């Protein structure tokens, strides 16, 4: 079910009662174990401070050249998701006072380590994070970010040894025009 608010497109408002987003695609956990790392995590349905959320918990370990755990969502079961009508992403999160990343994958990227990303900080309280697409950093790619070619979004604990505890309450694309 695709939901449009004035100037926004709801990707996930956690109303499904399961791991599926409003797009009908299911969240999944991806860790560095796919590349021989030892980071561990889980994603589960939970409640934080009276609000339903999708919660990722675990441990990031840089042993064995590892260093990430992420909850990832494919945006379409087709080739691409066209978000060219939007200027960025806004999401509601709570966490454990750690820094996390949001990563975007597009069909223009070839290697699994390539992405477009931005960092955000969490607190125990719910907060709204707004990231314009223009503020994304290209990671290990010279390809320009094209939001019409989106494939996947990931909320990622990455790059250092730490305990992961991240709650996602909602995720939306936004447009400045409305």
C-alpha positions as CSV (number, residue, x, y, z in Angstrom):
1,X,0.0,0.0,0.0
2,X,1.6,3.3,-1.1
3,X,0.6,6.2,1.0
4,X,1.1,9.8,-0.1
5,X,0.8,12.7,2.3
6,X,1.1,16.4,1.2
7,X,4.7,16.5,-0.1
8,X,5.6,13.1,1.4
9,X,5.6,9.5,0.4
10,X,5.4,7.0,3.2
11,X,7.8,4.1,2.9
12,X,7.1,2.7,6.3
13,X,5.0,4.0,9.2
14,X,5.3,0.7,11.2
15,X,1.5,0.1,10.9
16,X,1.9,-3.3,9.3
17,X,2.4,-5.3,12.5
18,X,5.1,-7.4,10.8
19,X,8.4,-6.8,9.0
20,X,6.7,-5.5,5.9
21,X,6.9,-1.8,5.0
22,X,4.0,0.2,3.5
23,X,5.5,-0.7,0.1
24,X,4.9,-4.4,0.8
25,X,8.6,-5.2,0.8
26,X,10.1,-6.9,3.9
27,X,12.9,-5.5,6.1
28,X,15.9,-7.9,6.5
29,X,19.1,-8.0,8.5
30,X,22.4,-7.9,6.6
31,X,25.7,-8.1,8.4
32,X,29.4,-8.3,7.5
33,X,29.1,-12.1,7.9
34,X,28.3,-12.2,4.2
35,X,32.0,-11.2,3.7
36,X,33.5,-13.3,6.6
37,X,33.0,-10.7,9.4
38,X,31.7,-11.6,12.8
39,X,29.3,-8.7,13.6
40,X,25.9,-10.0,14.8
41,X,22.4,-8.6,15.0
42,X,18.7,-9.1,14.9
43,X,15.7,-7.1,13.8
44,X,12.4,-7.4,15.6
45,X,9.1,-5.7,16.1
46,X,9.2,-3.8,19.4
47,X,7.8,-0.8,21.3
48,X,10.0,2.1,22.5
49,X,8.5,4.8,24.8
50,X,5.0,3.8,23.8
51,X,5.6,3.7,20.1
52,X,5.7,0.7,17.7
53,X,9.0,0.3,16.0
54,X,11.4,-1.9,14.1
55,X,14.4,-2.5,16.3
56,X,17.9,-3.6,15.3
57,X,20.1,-4.8,18.1
58,X,23.5,-6.5,18.1
59,X,27.2,-5.9,18.1
60,X,29.5,-4.5,15.4
61,X,32.9,-6.0,15.4
62,X,35.8,-4.9,13.2
63,X,37.5,-8.3,13.6
64,X,38.2,-10.3,10.4
65,X,37.9,-7.1,8.3
66,X,34.3,-6.7,9.3
67,X,32.4,-3.8,10.8
68,X,28.7,-3.5,10.0
69,X,25.1,-4.6,10.8
70,X,22.2,-3.1,8.9
71,X,18.4,-3.3,8.5
72,X,17.8,-3.1,4.8
73,X,14.7,-2.6,2.7
74,X,14.4,-3.1,-1.0
75,X,12.2,-0.4,-2.4
76,X,10.7,-2.3,-5.3
77,X,10.5,-5.8,-6.6
78,X,11.0,-4.3,-10.0
79,X,14.3,-2.8,-11.4
80,X,14.2,0.7,-9.7
81,X,12.2,2.9,-7.4
82,X,11.8,6.4,-8.9
83,X,12.1,9.0,-6.1
84,X,12.9,11.9,-8.5
85,X,9.8,13.8,-7.3
86,X,11.4,14.0,-3.8
87,X,14.2,16.0,-2.3
88,X,15.2,13.7,0.5
89,X,14.3,11.4,3.3
90,X,12.9,12.0,6.7
91,X,12.7,9.3,9.4
92,X,12.0,9.0,13.1
93,X,14.5,7.1,15.2
94,X,15.5,6.4,18.8
95,X,18.7,4.7,19.9
96,X,21.5,4.3,22.3
97,X,23.4,7.6,21.9
98,X,25.4,6.2,19.0
99,X,26.1,7.4,15.5
100,X,24.5,5.4,12.6
101,X,24.3,5.8,8.8
102,X,21.6,5.7,6.3
103,X,22.8,4.1,3.0
104,X,21.1,4.2,-0.4
105,X,21.9,1.7,-3.2
106,X,21.0,2.5,-6.8
107,X,21.1,0.4,-10.0
108,X,24.1,2.5,-11.0
109,X,26.3,0.8,-8.4
110,X,28.2,-2.5,-9.1
111,X,29.9,-3.5,-5.9
112,X,28.3,-4.3,-2.6
113,X,30.5,-1.8,-0.7
114,X,29.4,1.2,-2.8
115,X,26.6,3.4,-1.5
116,X,25.4,7.0,-1.0
117,X,25.3,7.7,2.7
118,X,24.8,10.2,5.6
119,X,25.5,9.9,9.3
120,X,23.0,10.6,12.1
121,X,23.1,10.5,15.9
122,X,20.6,8.9,18.1
123,X,19.4,9.5,21.6
124,X,17.0,7.5,23.8
125,X,14.2,9.9,22.9
126,X,12.4,9.8,19.5
127,X,13.8,12.3,17.1
128,X,13.1,13.3,13.5
129,X,16.1,13.1,11.1
130,X,15.8,14.9,7.8
131,X,18.4,14.3,5.1
132,X,18.3,16.0,1.7
133,X,19.5,13.8,-1.2
134,X,21.9,16.6,-2.0
135,X,23.7,16.0,1.3
136,X,24.5,12.3,0.6
137,X,28.2,11.3,0.3
138,X,29.1,9.0,-2.5
139,X,31.1,6.1,-1.0
140,X,33.7,4.3,-3.1
141,X,32.0,5.4,-6.4
142,X,32.3,8.3,-8.8
143,X,28.7,7.7,-10.0
144,X,26.3,10.6,-9.5
145,X,23.4,9.9,-7.1
146,X,20.2,9.5,-9.2
147,X,17.2,9.1,-7.0
148,X,15.2,7.7,-10.0
149,X,17.4,4.6,-9.8
150,X,16.9,3.7,-6.1
151,X,17.1,0.0,-5.2
152,X,17.5,-0.2,-1.4
153,X,17.7,1.8,1.8
154,X,19.7,0.6,4.8
155,X,20.0,1.9,8.4
156,X,23.5,0.9,9.3
157,X,25.7,0.5,12.3
158,X,29.2,0.6,10.8
159,X,32.9,1.2,11.1
160,X,33.8,0.6,14.8
161,X,33.2,-1.8,17.6
162,X,30.0,-0.9,19.4
163,X,26.7,-2.2,20.8
164,X,23.8,-1.6,18.4
165,X,20.3,-0.6,19.5
166,X,18.3,1.4,16.9
167,X,14.5,1.8,16.7
168,X,12.8,3.0,13.5
169,X,9.4,4.6,13.9
170,X,8.8,5.8,10.4
171,X,10.5,6.5,7.0
172,X,9.3,8.8,4.3
173,X,10.5,10.6,1.2
174,X,9.8,14.4,1.3
175,X,9.4,17.2,-1.2
176,X,10.2,20.8,-0.5
177,X,7.5,22.0,-3.0
178,X,4.6,21.1,-0.8
